Amino acid sequence: MLRFAFIWILDSCCSPRPATGLLESSHWLGKYSRREFRRRRACCWCGRRPRGWIENLPGRYRTLAAVSKNKVLFLLEWLASRVLVASRNFANDATFEIKKCDLHRLEEGPPVTTVLTREDGLKYYRMMQTVRRMELKADQLYKQKIIRGFCHLCDGQEACCVGLEAGINPTDHLITAYRAHGFTFTRGLSVREILAELTGRRGGCAKGKGGSMHMYAKNFYGGNGIVGAQVPLGAGIALACKYNGKDEVCLTLYGDGAANQGQIFEAYNMAALWKLPCIFICENNRYGMGTSVERAAASTDYYKRGDFIPGLRVDGMDILCVREATRFAAAYSICPTGTVLTPITVFLSSYSYRTREEIQEVRSKSDPIMLLKDRMVNSNLASVEELKEIDVEVRKEIEDAAQFATADPEPPLEELGYHIYSSDPPFEVRGANQWIKFKSVS
């Protein structure tokens, strides 16, 4: 029914002609061939072919008519795509093989097959695409000098932040280093709050006073600017979970650049002695601020660094592999001792210390978003049109958030001392010298 109405609306003498190539494809015409469609473009009322009515209008009206025509075409195209998606029978779930993890002090590891439901797949795809677009927008704002100071991006590592979140409960805990934007989003904060924090605005998640490395949410203890300093803190959070008798774990993340810090090995030792529910996660993107892992570490088997703590080496570009490894590690950590989880990830950004060939190879073979997309489409969990629609919605969300982040006002100077404590009465804070005072309000 929609097909006939579609052709009639656009082929009447009193309506615009279809855009070249838009409606003359088999995707839109169904049973009609191109020749048959051209013949049917004659008006069903008077038999005359449509005339170039837009060209005969005065200039300003011609522009308005052209815009109206494009809006009609877009609306009908969107409506037809929605009907096609709704009428298609998708699979509810599919089973996939995933890469086997390398093990250290473990007899068995995570499963090598996993089930992905259509609902989870669409959710993961949207989250990963949102993180990617948010980071690309942050990169653009940084280059425009709207974001100042530090700005550490995680585009290309979306499978880590989304996969780790998929493998734990909302009541579990997470602390990470300074590459924190993706984890801030997966822990529940909005893109608007994150971008506003990056631009130093009042609508940011830390009221514009934290910036790229200091964002926080419930059960998320933020990024940390001191290399490796968050790892002992993560062990402390795990100690609190055990002390309070809660069946919760703490995901403690650090990069390969911090893997040689002495405080990390001290945290390993305490976690093993006290049997803490802590999962130490090394996000190995093979470069620590421009220095390759081969130049920085005598041993790059980071999953074995815990020595007496069991470890896994995981494909960090595969969200399903990360999810299953996280579930396995969480179940293991709640019982006897901590776990060292090492996802191997690679950036997709064109940083100067990466060769162009390396970047292109990763983009073509290991892009985590494309890997998930191909799996879902090939297994009939989603269609290309449906995923493209998600892409459009995500882009709009990011653009709206970026507009808010650039238009929202900056926090006033008198609020500099606010929110030092969460529930204390107001008190004075000394400024840069003893004559400058700021009031602190919780």
N, C-alpha and C positions, 0 to 999 in steps of 0.2 A: 504493500500500500504506500509505503514511504517513497519507493522508487518512482511511481507514477506521479505523485504529488510534487516530488522534487523536480522532475523534468518539466511538468506543466508550469510551475511557478517561474522557472527561468526561461521558458520558451514562448511565453505569451508575447504578443506584439507590444503590450503595455509594460513589459518588465525587461530588465537588462539581459543582454546575452551573456552566456557563461564565459568565464575567463578561459583563454586558450590553454588547453591541456589539463584543466582542472577537472572537468566533468566528462571528458572524452576518453577516459580510461576504463578498462573492464572492471576496475575496483568499484567504480560508482555505477556503471550502467548495467551490470549483471548480464542479462540475456542479450542486450543490444550490442551489435557490432558498431564500429566507428561510423561506417557508411550508413547504417540504419539510423544511428543517432542524428547524423547530419540531415538526413531526409526528414526526420521527425521534428527538427528544429522549426519547421513551419508552424505558425500559430494554429492551435486546435480550434479556434473560433472562426477565423476568416481565411485561413489557408495561406496567408502571406508570410514571407520570411521576416524575422525581426529586423528592423532598421536601426541604423546607428544613432539612436535617439540621444545619447549623451553628447555626441559631437555637435548636434544641432542646437544645444543650449548655450546661453550667454556664459562668459568665462567663469564668474563666481558660482553660478548655479551648476555649471559643468563639474566644478571641483566637488561641490556638495553631493552631487549625484554619484560621482565616482566613489567617494568615501562611503556613501550609503550602500552602493553595490557591493563593495568589498566587505562591509559588515554583514550583509545578507549572505554572501557566499561563505564567509567564515562561520556564521551561525549555523547554516545548513550543513556545512562540512563537519562541524563539531557534533551536531545532532546525529548525523549519519554514523559517525565513528562511535558514538555512545551506543547506538542501536546495534552496531556490529559487535562491540565488546560484550554487551548484555546478552546477545543471542548466542554467543559462543559458549560451548560447554568446556570449561577448564577442569583439569584434574585437581582434586583436593590436596594431594600430596604426591611426593616422588622420593625415591631412594637414590642416593648418590654415593659413589665411592670417594673417599678422601685419602690424602697422602698419609702414610704411616709415620708416626712420630719417632724420632730417635729417643732412646731411653737411657737413663742413668740411675742405677740402683733401684730399678723397677723390673719386675718379671712380666707384668702386663701393662699396656698403655691404653689410651683412648681407643674406641672402636674405629674401624677403617671404613665403615658404612654409616650413613646417617639419613634420617628422614627429614625433609623440608616440606612444610605445609605451604599452601598458597598464601594464606594469611601472613605467616611469618616472612615468607619470601618478599612479599610486597612491602611489609614493614621495614625489613632490613634494607631493601633497595632504596626506599624513600629516605631513610636515615643516612645511608652512605652518600647518596646524592646530595643531601642537604649539607653534610659536613664538607664534601668536595666544593660545592658552590660557595659555601660560607667562607672557606679558606681562600678560594680564588678572589672573592670580593675583598677579603681582608688584605690580600696581596695588592690588589688594585688601590685600595685606600691608603695603604702604607706608601706605595710609590707616588701617590698624589700628596703625600705628607699630611694627610688628614689623621692617620694613626702615627703617633710619635713614639720614640723610645724603642723598646724591644718588641718584636712580633715574630714568634716562632710558630711556623705553620706545620700542619700534619697531612696535607693533601697527598694521597698515595698510600696512606696508612689507615684508611677508613675501615678495613676489615678488622683491625686491632680494636679500636674503640667500640665499634658496634658488636663485634663478635664476643668481646669480653663481657659487655653488658648483657648480651643474650645468654651467657653461660652462668650468670649469678642472679641473686634475688635483689629487689630494690632495698631490702634491709641490710644487705652486705655493704662493705665499705671499700673505698678506692682512694688512693693518693698517688699523684704522679709528679713528673718533673715539670719543666717549663713549657713543653709542647702540649698544652692542656686544652685547647679549644674544643677538639672533638669529644673528649671525655666530659667536658662541661655540658655539652649538648646532650650526650647520651644519658647523663645522670639527671636530666630533667629540666635544664634551663632552656629558655627560648633563644632563637637566633638574634632576636631584637636585643635582649639583655646582653648577649655576648658581644655583638658588634658595638653597642653603646658603651660597653666597658672598654673596648679597645680604643674607642675615640675619646674616652675620658668624660663621658656625659652622665648626668644625674640618673638617667634611666638604666644605667649599667648594673650588672649583678652585684658589684661591689661599690655602687654609687659613684663610679668613675674614678675611684681612688686606688684601684688594684692594678688595672692594666692587663696585659697579655698573660703574665705569669701568676696572677693572684686572683683566681675566680673560685667561688665556693658554692656548694649546694648541699642539700641534705645527704648525709653519708658520703659526701665528696669533700676531701680536705685540700683541694686545690692543686695548682701547680706550685712549684718551689724553685726559686732562682739559684740557690746554692747547689752546685753539682753533687748529686748523691745524698744530699742532706735529708731528703724525704724518706729514705729507706729505713733508718732507725725509727722515724716517726711512724711508719707503717707497722713496724714490729710492735711499737707501743700501742697502736690501735688494736692490733690482734691480741695483745696482752689484756686490754680492757674487755674485749669480747669474751675471752676465757675467764677472766676474773668475775664478770657479771653473769656467767653461766649461759651465754647466748650461743646458739648454733649459727654463728655468723663467721664470715671470713673477711680478711682484708687483702685486697689486691694492691701490691706495692710495686709501682713501675719505675723504671730507670732506663737510660739508654746505654748503648755500648760504650759511649764516651765516658760514662761514670762507672763502668764495670770494674775498673782498677782502683777505685776509692777504698781506703782501709775501713771506713765506717760501714761499708756494705758487708764486709766479712765479719765484722763485730756483730752486726744484726743477724747474719746467718747463725753465728754461734749461739746467741741468746735464743733465737727461734727454735733451734734444735734442742738446747738444754731444757727449755721451759715448754717444749712441744706446743708452740703457738700456731693458731689457725691462720697462717700468713702465706700468701702466694707471691713470691718474688718474681717479677716479670721484667725481663730485659728486652726492650724493643730494639732489636739490632737492625738498623738501616744501613749498616756497613760504613758509615762515616760519622765521626764525632767532631762536629764543627769543622769539617773539611779534612780531617785526618782519617785515613782509611784504617779499618780494624787491623789489617796486617802490619801496619806501621806502629800501632799503639799497643798491641797485646801480643805477648809471646804465645798465648793459647787463645784461640777464638771460639773454643767450645764452651760458650758461656753457660750452657745448661749443666755443665759438669763443675762449675766453679764452686757450688755449694759443698762439694766433696762428700760430706756425710749426709747431705740433704738430697733426696731424689730429684731428678730433673727430667724435663722434656724439651726436645727441639721441635718447634711447630712451624708449619708453613703460614706465616703471618699475612700472606696475600689472599688466603682462602678463608672467607668468613666462617664457613661450616667447620673447617679444621680448627680454627681458633675457638669456636663455640664449644665443640666437643672436648677439646683439650682443657678448656676452662671448667667445664662441668666435672670432668674427671679429677682435675686438681683440687677443686673445691670440696668434692666428696672425700678425697684423700686427706686434705689438710685439716678437716674438722676432726678426723680420727687421731692419727698418731703425731704427725709433725708437719713442718712446712714443706713447700714444694718450690723448685725453681723452674719457671716456665719461660722459654726463650722463643718468642715468635720472630721469625726472620722476615723483615719487611724492607721495602725499597721505596724511596721517594719517587714521585713522578715529576717533581718540580725541576726546572732547569737551573739548578745551582751551578756556580762557576766551576766547582771542583769535580763535576761529573762530565764525562764526555758525551757528546751528542749521540753517539752510537749506543751508549749505555742507556740513556734516557729513552730513545726510540724503541729499543728492544724491550724494555720493561713496559712501556705504554702499549705495545702491540701484543705482548704475550702474558703479562702478569697484572694488568690493571684489575684490582679487586672488584670494581663495579661491573666491568665488562664480563668477568668470569661468572659472577652471579647472574647477570642478565642473560648470558648464553645458556646457562643451566635452566633457567626458568622458561625461556622461550622454547628450547629444544625438548623440554619435558611437559609442555602444554600447561605450565602453571600460570603463564601470563602471555599476553601478546605484545608485539613490538609497539602497537598503537597505544596500548594501555600504559606501558612504561614511558613512552614519549609524553603522554598526558601528565604523568607524575613529574617528568622533567620540567614541563611548562609551569606546573604549580609550584615547584621548588624554586625555579628562577624568580617567579613573581614574589614569593615569600622573602627571598633574599634581597630583592630590590626594595621591597617595602621596608624591610629591616634596616637596610643601608640608608634609606632616606630618613628614617627616624634617628639613626645613629649620628647623622650629620646635622640634623635640625634641632635635636634635643639640647637644652642649655647645659653648660658646664656647672659643676657644683660650686657654690660660693665659697670664698676663703674662710668665712667664719665656721663652716662645717668641716674644716680640716681635722679637728680632733674628735669628730663624732664616731660612734660605733667601736670604740676601743674595747668595751665590755658589752655583753649582751643584755644584762639586766641589773645594772648598778645605777644609783642616783647620779645626777649630773655632778661633775667636778671639773676643776681647771687643769689644763695641760700647758706646760711651758713651751714656748715657741723656739725660734732660732736663737733668741737671747732671753735673759731673765725678765725683760720688760714687756715681752710679747706673751700674751696669754690667750689660750683658746679654751672654750667650754666643750667638754665631752658629754654628749647625750647618747644613751643606749638606743 
